[in-house]
């Protein structure tokens, strides 16, 4: 290339921009940026002259140079030659589409190649259109304008979608906080009435979580299980577990706070607390739009955690798998913690003796599969008991 032409071409390779801050255009939006890529100086000069009055135009005479410019400052649209040395247009397009910074930038191939296979390959690379050489200035302007308008709409929709996702996430977080606050208030009410239990509700919550997670991770330990134990379900069951004795708020003080064994009549009254709790939660669920949702497991646990695997429990004398899994988990957690805890009428059992009593009741009081999970989680039970000891 002659020196004069080389100097002219070097100056042309700098971005060609319109003065967006000239008098009368201070409030105008910035001009869209076009990146024109072609290894032939005459073609670059032609495209620059055609487009620079309406757009900010950047020029690149190789694929590597184009990628460098695009990564530094992503353009709004790329006009890309196909047949270039070292890196052809298809390779450049694939690089642009694989980079998160430039994957949404529309690419129009400008090429003398006009076979259907050539266009198919270009569209497969991610191009949005083809302009065939020799170019027609009106067609170039029209295609560029059309695809910039499409990109503007797509960017707007993308921003709106991102904003809606953020709003939805914030609303869901608010609902989650409200749900947790509701559970906290209910649990606090139950604890306030039954002051001797100390950290019982927290320990049983964590025992239930440990049992559920073990069964979820070891499905072969409960081959007949049909109820879900995915992470979200386990979280709901664990958060509901502290409400297992919410019905005790309806039990008279002289029975609930009696510092000794209950009489037969008092025990009959105490046995009503599962139905009291279920009814409270049922009414709360109705006020919140139905029983489905985070209170459904709380209702199962409150009503059925005193059922027995052999059908001799209360209040409904359910047996086996008819007892909801959440309640079967709670039954083991509740009895284990009652055994290892001090009460006005009993001293705490050592862990080994408590676990043996649980083991002895497998198939009678407790679901044998849940008992096996408890045996496998003994170290975790000990850790929970130590962390939340009274």
C-alpha positions in Angstrom: 0.0 0.0 0.0 1.5 3.5 -0.9 2.5 5.6 2.1 -0.2 8.2 1.4 -2.9 5.5 1.2 -1.5 3.8 4.3 -1.8 7.1 6.3 -5.3 7.6 5.0 -6.3 4.1 6.0 -4.8 4.4 9.5 -6.8 7.5 10.1 -9.9 5.7 8.9 -9.4 2.9 11.4 -10.2 5.3 14.3 -13.9 5.5 15.3 -15.9 7.9 13.1 -18.3 9.8 15.4 -20.9 12.5 15.1 -20.8 15.4 17.6 -23.7 14.5 19.9 -22.9 17.5 22.1 -23.2 20.2 19.4 -25.6 23.1 20.0 -29.2 22.0 19.7 -28.4 18.3 20.4 -27.5 18.4 24.1 -30.6 16.4 24.9 -30.2 13.9 22.1 -29.5 10.3 23.0 -26.1 8.9 22.2 -25.7 7.6 18.6 -25.8 3.9 18.2 -22.4 2.3 17.6 -21.7 0.2 14.6 -18.6 -2.1 14.2 -17.7 -2.7 10.5 -15.3 -5.6 9.9 -13.7 -6.2 6.5 -10.1 -6.9 5.5 -10.4 -4.7 2.4 -9.8 -0.9 3.0 -12.0 0.2 0.2 -15.0 -1.7 1.6 -14.4 -0.2 5.1 -14.2 3.3 3.5 -17.4 2.7 1.6 -19.3 1.5 4.6 -18.0 4.3 6.8 -18.9 7.0 4.3 -22.4 5.5 4.0 -23.2 5.3 7.7 -21.2 7.8 9.7 -23.7 10.6 9.5 -26.3 8.6 11.4 -24.1 6.4 13.6 -20.9 6.2 15.5 -18.8 3.9 13.3 -15.8 1.8 14.3 -13.7 0.0 11.8 -11.7 -3.3 12.0 -9.6 -4.8 9.3 -9.3 -8.3 10.9 -11.3 -10.7 13.1 -8.9 -10.3 16.0 -9.1 -6.5 15.8 -12.9 -6.7 15.7 -13.0 -8.9 18.8 -10.7 -6.6 20.7 -12.8 -3.6 19.9 -16.1 -5.4 20.7 -14.8 -6.6 24.1 -13.6 -3.2 25.1 -16.9 -1.5 24.3 -19.7 -3.7 22.9 -21.2 -2.1 19.8 -24.9 -2.0 19.1 -24.6 -3.8 15.8 -21.8 -5.6 13.8 -21.5 -5.5 10.0 -19.2 -8.5 9.3 -17.4 -9.7 6.2 -17.2 -13.5 5.8 -14.1 -14.1 3.8 -11.1 -12.8 5.8 -7.6 -14.3 6.4 -6.6 -15.9 9.7 -10.1 -15.7 11.2 -13.1 -15.7 8.9 -16.5 -14.0 9.7 -18.1 -17.3 10.9 -15.4 -17.7 13.6 -15.7 -14.0 14.6 -19.5 -14.4 15.0 -19.1 -17.5 17.1 -16.7 -15.7 19.4 -19.1 -12.8 19.7 -22.0 -15.1 20.6 -20.1 -17.1 23.1 -19.1 -13.9 25.1 -21.7 -12.7 27.6 -20.7 -9.1 26.9 -21.5 -9.4 23.1 -23.9 -12.3 22.7 -26.9 -10.0 22.3 -25.3 -7.8 19.7 -26.9 -8.4 16.3 -24.5 -9.5 13.6 -25.2 -8.9 9.9 -22.9 -10.6 7.4 -21.9 -8.5 4.4 -20.5 -10.9 1.8 -20.3 -11.8 -1.8 -21.1 -15.4 -0.9 -24.8 -16.0 -1.8 -25.3 -19.8 -1.7 -28.0 -21.1 0.6 -25.5 -23.2 2.5 -23.4 -20.1 3.2 -26.4 -18.3 4.7 -27.5 -21.4 6.6 -24.0 -21.6 8.2 -24.2 -17.9 9.1 -27.5 -18.2 10.8 -26.3 -21.2 12.7 -23.4 -19.1 14.0 -25.9 -16.5 15.3 -26.2 -13.9 12.5 -29.5 -12.1 12.2 -29.3 -11.1 8.5 -27.2 -11.1 5.2 -26.4 -8.2 2.9 -24.9 -9.3 -0.4 -22.1 -7.5 -2.2 -22.0 -5.4 -4.2 -24.0 -3.5 -1.6 -27.0 -1.3 -2.2 -26.8 1.8 0.1 -30.6 2.0 0.7 -30.7 -1.7 1.6 -27.7 -1.3 4.0 -29.4 1.6 5.7 -32.8 -0.1 5.9 -31.3 -3.4 7.3 -29.2 -1.6 9.9 -32.1 0.6 11.0 -34.5 -2.4 11.3 -32.1 -4.5 13.4 -31.2 -1.6 15.7 -34.9 -1.0 16.3 -35.3 -4.7 17.1 -32.4 -4.6 19.4 -33.8 -1.6 21.2 -37.1 -3.4 21.8 -35.3 -6.6 22.9 -33.1 -4.6 25.3 -36.2 -2.9 26.7 -37.9 -6.2 27.2 -34.8 -7.7 28.8 -34.6 -4.8 31.2 -38.3 -5.1 32.0 -37.9 -8.8 32.6 -35.0 -8.3 34.9 -36.9 -5.7 36.8 -40.0 -8.0 37.1 -37.7 -10.8 38.3 -36.2 -8.5 40.9 -39.7 -7.4 42.1 -40.9 -11.0 42.2 -37.9 -12.1 44.2 -38.5 -9.2 46.7 -42.1 -10.1 47.0 -41.2 -13.8 47.6 -38.7 -12.7 50.3 -41.4 -10.6 51.9 -43.8 -13.6 51.9 -41.1 -15.8 53.4 -40.4 -13.3 56.1 -44.2 -13.1 56.9 -44.4 -16.8 57.0 -41.5 -17.2 59.3 -42.8 -14.4 61.5 -46.2 -16.1 61.7 -44.6 -19.4 62.7 -42.4 -17.6 65.3 -45.5 -15.9 66.9 -47.4 -19.2 67.1 -44.4 -21.1 68.5 -43.7 -18.4 71.0 -47.3 -18.6 72.2 -47.0 -22.4 72.7 -43.7 -22.0 74.6 -45.1 -19.2 76.8 -47.8 -21.7 78.0 -45.5 -24.7 78.4 -42.5 -23.1 80.1 -40.9 -26.4 81.3 -40.0 -27.5 77.8 -37.2 -25.0 77.3 -35.5 -25.6 73.9 -37.6 -28.7 73.2 -39.2 -27.1 70.1 -35.9 -26.2 68.6 -34.3 -29.5 69.3 -37.2 -31.4 67.8 -37.2 -29.2 64.8 -33.6 -30.1 64.1 -34.1 -33.8 64.8 -36.9 -33.8 62.2 -34.7 -32.0 59.7 -31.9 -34.6 60.3 -34.3 -37.5 59.8 -35.8 -36.1 56.7 -32.5 -35.2 55.1 -31.1 -38.7 55.8 -34.1 -40.4 54.2 -33.9 -38.1 51.2 -30.2 -38.9 50.7 -30.8 -42.6 51.3 -34.0 -43.5 49.5 -33.2 -47.2 49.8 -33.9 -46.9 53.5 -37.6 -46.2 52.9 -38.4 -48.1 49.7 -42.2 -47.6 50.0 -42.1 -43.8 50.4 -44.4 -41.9 48.1 -44.3 -38.5 49.8 -41.8 -35.9 48.5 -38.6 -35.1 50.4 -37.0 -32.5 48.2 -35.1 -29.6 49.9 -38.1 -27.2 49.8 -40.4 -29.8 51.4 -37.9 -30.7 54.1 -37.6 -27.0 54.9 -41.4 -26.7 55.2 -41.6 -29.7 57.4 -38.8 -28.5 59.6 -40.3 -25.0 60.0 -43.7 -26.6 60.8 -42.3 -29.0 63.4 -42.2 -26.5 66.3 -46.0 -26.2 66.0 -46.5 -29.8 67.0 -47.8 -28.9 70.5 -49.5 -25.6 69.5 -52.8 -27.1 70.7 -51.6 -27.1 74.3 -52.5 -23.4 74.5 -56.1 -24.7 74.9 -55.3 -27.0 77.8 -56.2 -25.6 81.3 -53.2 -24.4 83.4 -53.9 -26.8 86.2 -53.3 -29.7 83.8 -50.6 -28.3 81.5 -48.5 -27.0 84.4 -49.1 -29.8 86.9 -45.7 -30.7 88.5 -46.4 -34.5 88.5 -48.2 -37.3 86.7 -51.6 -36.6 85.3 -54.8 -38.4 86.5 -56.8 -40.4 84.0 -59.2 -37.6 83.5 -56.4 -35.0 83.2 -54.7 -37.2 80.7 -57.9 -37.5 78.7 -58.1 -33.7 78.5 -54.4 -33.5 77.6 -54.9 -35.9 74.7 -57.2 -33.4 73.1 -54.3 -31.0 72.3 -53.6 -32.5 68.8 -57.2 -31.7 67.7 -57.0 -28.3 69.3 -53.8 -27.6 67.4 -55.1 -28.9 64.1 -58.3 -26.8 64.4 -56.3 -23.6 65.2 -54.0 -24.2 62.2 -57.0 -25.1 59.9 -58.7 -21.8 60.7 -55.5 -19.9 60.1 -55.0 -21.7 56.8 -58.6 -20.9 55.7 -58.0 -17.2 56.5 -54.9 -17.4 54.3 -56.7 -18.8 51.3 -56.8 -22.5 51.9 -55.0 -25.5 53.5 -52.4 -25.8 50.8 -49.1 -24.1 51.6 -46.8 -23.8 54.5 -49.5 -24.7 57.1 -50.4 -28.0 55.6 -47.4 -29.8 57.2 -48.0 -28.0 60.4 -51.6 -29.3 60.4 -50.4 -32.9 59.7 -47.8 -32.8 62.5 -50.1 -31.1 65.1 -52.9 -33.7 64.6 -51.0 -36.9 64.0 -47.7 -36.8 65.9 -49.2 -39.0 68.6 -50.5 -41.7 66.2 -48.7 -45.0 66.5 -47.4 -47.3 63.7 -49.6 -50.1 65.0 -52.8 -48.0 65.1 -53.0 -47.6 68.9 -52.3 -43.9 69.0 -54.6 -40.9 69.0 -56.6 -39.0 68.0 -57.6 -40.9 64.8 -56.0 -44.3 65.4 -54.2 -44.2 62.1 -51.7 -47.0 61.3 -48.7 -47.5 59.1 -48.3 -45.3 56.0 -51.7 -43.8 56.6 -49.9 -41.6 59.1 -48.4 -38.6 57.2 -44.6 -38.9 56.9 -44.1 -35.5 58.6 -46.0 -36.8 61.7 -44.0 -40.1 61.7 -40.8 -38.1 61.7 -42.1 -35.8 64.5 -43.1 -38.8 66.6 -39.6 -40.1 66.8 -38.1 -36.7 67.4 -40.7 -35.8 70.1 -40.3 -39.0 72.1 -36.5 -39.0 71.8 -36.3 -35.5 73.2 -38.8 -36.2 75.9 -36.7 -39.2 77.0 -33.4 -37.3 77.3 -35.0 -34.2 78.9 -35.6 -33.5 82.6 -39.3 -33.0 83.6 -40.9 -32.3 86.9 -42.0 -35.9 87.1 -38.9 -37.7 85.7 -35.1 -37.5 85.3 -33.5 -37.5 81.9 -32.5 -40.8 80.3 -29.0 -41.1 78.8 -28.8 -41.0 75.1 -28.0 -44.8 74.7 -31.0 -45.8 76.8 -33.3 -43.3 74.9 -32.2 -44.7 71.6 -32.7 -48.3 72.8 -36.2 -47.5 73.8 -36.9 -45.9 70.4 -35.4 -49.1 68.7 -37.6 -51.4 70.9 -40.7 -49.6 69.7 -39.9 -49.9 65.9 -43.0 -51.4 64.2 -45.2 -50.7 67.3 -45.0 -47.0 68.2 -42.7 -45.9 65.4 -42.2 -46.3 61.6 -39.3 -48.8 61.4 -37.7 -46.9 58.5 -37.7 -43.7 60.5 -36.2 -45.5 63.5 -33.4 -46.8 61.2 -32.8 -43.2 60.1 -32.6 -42.1 63.8 -30.0 -44.9 64.5 -28.0 -43.7 61.6 -28.2 -40.0 62.8 -27.2 -40.6 66.4 -24.1 -38.4 66.2 -26.2 -35.6 64.8 -28.8 -36.0 67.4 -26.2 -35.8 70.1 -24.8 -32.6 68.5 -28.3 -31.0 68.3 -29.0 -31.9 72.0 -25.7 -30.4 73.1 -26.2 -27.2 71.0 -29.7 -26.6 72.2 -29.6 -28.0 75.7 -31.8 -26.4 78.3 
